[in-house]
Amino acid sequence: MKFKGLKWEDRGSYRVAKVFDVSNDSFVQLVEIKPKSKVGKHYHKQQTEIFVILDGEAKLGIGDKEWSAKPKDIFLCKPKDVHWVENDSEDPFLLVVFKYNWAENDTIWI
């Protein structure tokens, strides 16, 4: 699938676009962290996320570990795993996020 024509939702330091639904509680979305921006620490009570990095490089933390995430990297974020992203570069950081067991109001910001 080409990513053209997706409906992007701006969320301040990042934006998201749903690519397609997998089931009632699972879907795939693109997430773009804007240059010189971050997504603060948060977790999900029941949701599992898989991140696949497409473009750019950023610090990505899950739990007590932190990586320099770059294209072709893949990460698993289980329910209640605190996670965050810091994009210190001049370029956007683009990733595909597979969301499983999604529920409304499941995100807890720290």
C-alpha positions in Angstrom: 0.0 0.0 0.0 1.2 3.5 -0.9 1.0 6.0 1.9 -0.4 8.8 -0.3 -3.8 10.1 0.5 -3.8 9.2 4.2 -5.7 11.4 6.6 -3.1 12.8 9.1 -4.1 13.9 12.6 -1.8 16.5 14.2 -1.0 15.9 17.9 1.5 18.7 18.5 5.0 17.1 18.5 3.8 14.2 16.3 1.1 13.2 13.8 -0.6 9.9 13.1 -2.5 8.4 10.1 -4.5 5.2 10.3 -3.4 2.9 7.4 -6.0 0.2 7.9 -8.0 -1.8 10.5 -7.0 -5.4 11.3 -10.0 -6.1 13.6 -12.3 -4.2 16.0 -9.4 -3.6 18.4 -6.3 -3.8 16.2 -5.0 -1.5 13.5 -1.9 -0.2 11.7 -0.9 3.4 11.7 1.9 5.6 10.6 3.4 7.9 13.2 5.7 10.8 12.4 7.7 12.5 15.2 8.4 16.0 14.1 12.0 17.3 14.0 13.4 18.5 17.3 10.4 17.0 19.1 9.5 14.2 21.5 6.7 12.0 22.6 6.7 12.0 26.4 6.7 9.0 28.7 3.5 7.0 28.7 2.1 3.5 28.8 -1.0 1.6 27.8 -3.0 -0.4 30.3 -4.0 -3.3 27.9 -2.6 -2.4 24.4 0.4 -4.0 22.7 2.3 -2.1 20.1 5.0 -3.1 17.6 7.1 -0.4 16.1 8.8 -0.7 12.7 11.1 2.2 11.9 10.8 3.5 8.3 12.8 6.7 8.2 15.0 8.9 10.3 16.8 8.3 13.6 15.7 9.0 17.2 16.1 7.8 20.8 13.4 5.3 21.6 12.9 4.1 25.2 10.9 1.2 26.5 11.1 0.4 30.2 14.6 1.0 31.4 16.2 0.5 28.0 17.0 3.1 25.4 18.0 2.7 21.7 19.2 4.7 18.8 16.3 3.6 16.6 16.8 3.7 12.8 15.3 2.2 9.6 14.6 -1.5 9.7 14.6 -1.7 13.5 11.6 -3.3 15.2 10.5 -3.0 18.8 7.9 -4.7 21.0 6.0 -2.6 23.6 3.8 -4.7 25.9 1.0 -3.4 28.1 2.2 -1.3 31.0 5.7 -0.8 29.4 6.6 2.9 29.7 7.8 4.2 26.4 8.9 7.5 24.7 10.6 8.9 21.7 13.0 11.9 21.3 13.8 13.1 17.8 16.7 15.5 18.2 17.4 15.6 14.5 16.4 18.1 11.8 14.4 15.4 10.0 11.1 13.7 10.8 11.2 10.2 12.4 8.7 7.9 10.7 7.5 4.5 12.0 4.7 2.0 11.4 2.8 1.1 14.6 0.9 -2.1 14.8 -1.7 -1.7 17.6 -3.3 -4.8 19.2 -6.0 -4.9 21.9 -6.6 -1.2 21.5 -9.1 0.5 23.8 -10.4 4.1 24.2 -8.7 6.0 27.0 -6.0 3.3 27.4 -3.0 5.8 27.3 -1.6 7.0 30.6 0.8 9.9 30.3 3.5 10.2 33.0 
